[in-house]
Amino acid sequence: MNKENIYLIGPRACGKTTLGQALAHRLDLPFVDTDIYIQDKMGQNISEIVAEKGWDYFRDIEERSFKEISSRGPQVVSTGGGIVLRPANREILKSSRYVFYLHGQVELLAQRLRKDNDSNLRPALTDLSLEQEIEEVLREREPLYRQCAKLVLDASLNISELVETCVKQLKG
């Protein structure tokens, strides 16, 4: 693994933060969640940033923050669901050896969002119903996630299975 970062990508509620924390613990590495990093840096939650300045402004901050985070390591990095929307972020991911995409079905993601709906951390992206929004987001981002990923993981698996799969990939 050397000094390389391990990146977790995927849509909201796919389990990036939970897996990231567990994987970082298992590997004895620091853990960084890009959304939390941005909120701490800005002193506002994502919903407030987006409400005040819009998504483009947030994506600008996200891109700069991701560059800062990526310059450090080794660490486990859980990214925001939209990190793949910016070409500069995709270049960082594509140049990295360890990028895991947590793929989840629409029903699973909707169920998790309803169960743990922190709209401050996970603001709605559209005015559509939750399922329609997830379908639209996946339609747009799925090719980008797959373009950046070195391994696609099934988000419906339990965390211990996902951690073991990642560790095997890291050692192989």
C-alpha positions as CSV (number, residue, x, y, z in Angstrom):
1,M,0.0,0.0,0.0
2,N,2.9,2.3,0.6
3,K,1.7,5.9,1.3
4,E,-1.3,5.8,-1.0
5,N,-4.8,6.9,0.0
6,I,-7.8,4.5,-0.2
7,Y,-10.8,6.2,-1.7
8,L,-14.5,5.2,-1.3
9,I,-16.9,6.6,-3.9
10,G,-20.6,6.1,-4.5
11,P,-24.0,7.8,-4.1
12,R,-25.5,9.1,-0.8
13,A,-26.3,6.3,1.7
14,C,-24.2,3.6,0.0
15,G,-22.1,3.1,3.1
16,K,-18.9,5.0,2.4
17,T,-18.5,6.5,5.8
18,T,-19.4,3.4,7.7
19,L,-17.0,1.3,5.6
20,G,-14.4,4.0,5.7
21,Q,-14.3,4.1,9.5
22,A,-14.2,0.3,9.8
23,L,-11.5,0.0,7.1
24,A,-9.4,2.8,8.6
25,H,-9.7,1.1,12.0
26,R,-8.7,-2.3,10.6
27,L,-5.7,-0.8,8.8
28,D,-4.8,1.6,11.6
29,L,-5.0,4.6,9.2
30,P,-6.6,8.0,9.6
31,F,-10.1,8.4,8.3
32,V,-11.4,11.5,6.4
33,D,-14.9,12.2,5.2
34,T,-14.8,14.9,2.6
35,D,-18.2,16.3,3.5
36,I,-17.3,16.5,7.2
37,Y,-13.9,18.1,6.3
38,I,-15.8,20.8,4.2
39,Q,-18.3,21.4,7.0
40,D,-15.5,21.9,9.5
41,K,-13.6,24.1,7.2
42,M,-16.5,26.3,6.3
43,G,-18.2,26.3,9.7
44,Q,-21.5,25.5,8.0
45,N,-23.3,22.3,7.0
46,I,-23.7,21.4,3.4
47,S,-27.3,22.4,3.2
48,E,-26.5,25.9,4.5
49,I,-23.6,26.3,2.0
50,V,-25.8,25.1,-0.9
51,A,-28.8,27.3,0.2
52,E,-26.6,30.4,0.5
53,K,-24.3,30.0,-2.4
54,G,-25.6,27.2,-4.6
55,W,-24.3,23.8,-5.8
56,D,-21.6,25.3,-8.1
57,Y,-20.0,27.1,-5.2
58,F,-20.1,23.9,-3.1
59,R,-18.5,21.9,-5.9
60,D,-15.7,24.5,-6.1
61,I,-15.0,24.1,-2.4
62,E,-15.3,20.3,-2.7
63,E,-12.7,20.3,-5.5
64,R,-10.2,22.4,-3.6
65,S,-10.8,20.4,-0.4
66,F,-10.4,17.1,-2.2
67,K,-7.1,18.3,-3.7
68,E,-5.9,19.2,-0.1
69,I,-7.0,15.9,1.4
70,S,-5.5,13.9,-1.5
71,S,-2.1,15.5,-1.0
72,R,-1.9,13.8,2.4
73,G,-1.7,10.1,3.2
74,P,-1.9,7.3,3.6
75,Q,-5.5,7.5,4.8
76,V,-9.0,6.2,4.1
77,V,-11.1,8.9,2.4
78,S,-14.9,8.7,2.1
79,T,-15.9,11.1,-0.6
80,G,-19.1,13.0,-1.2
81,G,-21.5,11.4,-3.7
82,G,-20.9,14.1,-6.3
83,I,-17.1,14.1,-6.1
84,V,-16.9,12.4,-9.5
85,L,-18.7,15.3,-11.2
86,R,-15.6,17.4,-11.5
87,P,-12.9,16.3,-14.0
88,A,-10.1,17.3,-11.6
89,N,-11.5,15.0,-8.9
90,R,-11.8,12.2,-11.4
91,E,-8.2,12.6,-12.4
92,I,-7.1,12.2,-8.8
93,L,-9.2,9.1,-8.5
94,K,-8.2,7.6,-11.8
95,S,-4.5,8.0,-10.9
96,S,-5.0,6.2,-7.6
97,R,-4.5,2.5,-7.1
98,Y,-7.2,2.1,-4.4
99,V,-10.6,3.3,-5.4
100,F,-13.6,1.3,-4.2
101,Y,-17.1,2.1,-5.6
102,L,-19.9,1.1,-3.3
103,H,-22.7,0.2,-5.7
104,G,-26.2,0.1,-4.3
105,Q,-29.6,-0.6,-5.8
106,V,-32.2,2.3,-5.8
107,E,-34.4,0.5,-3.2
108,L,-31.5,0.0,-0.7
109,L,-30.3,3.6,-1.0
110,A,-33.9,5.0,-0.6
111,Q,-34.4,2.7,2.5
112,R,-31.2,3.9,4.1
113,L,-31.9,7.6,3.3
114,R,-35.4,7.3,4.9
115,K,-34.0,5.6,7.9
116,D,-31.1,8.1,8.5
117,N,-32.2,11.2,6.7
118,D,-29.8,13.9,7.9
119,S,-30.7,16.5,5.4
120,N,-28.0,18.8,6.7
121,L,-25.3,16.3,5.5
122,R,-27.3,14.8,2.7
123,P,-29.4,17.6,1.1
124,A,-31.9,16.7,-1.6
125,L,-30.4,17.2,-5.1
126,T,-33.7,17.7,-6.9
127,D,-37.4,18.3,-6.4
128,L,-38.2,14.7,-7.5
129,S,-39.4,11.9,-5.2
130,L,-36.6,10.1,-3.4
131,E,-36.6,7.1,-5.7
132,Q,-36.7,9.2,-8.8
133,E,-33.9,11.4,-7.6
134,I,-31.7,8.3,-6.8
135,E,-32.5,6.9,-10.3
136,E,-31.6,10.2,-12.0
137,V,-28.4,10.6,-9.9
138,L,-27.3,7.1,-10.7
139,R,-28.0,7.5,-14.4
140,E,-25.7,10.5,-14.4
141,R,-23.0,9.3,-12.1
142,E,-22.8,5.6,-12.5
143,P,-20.5,5.8,-15.6
144,L,-18.3,8.2,-13.7
145,Y,-18.1,6.0,-10.6
146,R,-17.2,3.0,-12.8
147,Q,-14.6,5.0,-14.8
148,C,-12.8,5.9,-11.5
149,A,-13.2,2.6,-9.6
150,K,-10.6,-0.1,-9.3
151,L,-13.1,-2.4,-7.7
152,V,-16.9,-2.3,-7.5
153,L,-18.4,-3.5,-4.1
154,D,-22.0,-4.5,-3.4
155,A,-23.3,-2.0,-0.9
156,S,-25.9,-4.5,0.4
157,L,-23.1,-6.7,2.0
158,N,-22.4,-6.3,5.6
159,I,-19.5,-4.1,6.7
160,S,-17.2,-6.9,7.9
161,E,-17.6,-8.6,4.4
162,L,-16.8,-5.3,2.7
163,V,-13.8,-4.7,4.9
164,E,-12.4,-8.2,4.2
165,T,-12.9,-7.7,0.4
166,C,-11.1,-4.4,0.5
167,V,-8.2,-5.8,2.6
168,K,-7.7,-8.7,0.2
169,Q,-7.7,-6.2,-2.7
170,L,-5.1,-4.0,-0.9
171,K,-2.9,-7.0,-0.2
172,G,-3.2,-8.4,-3.7
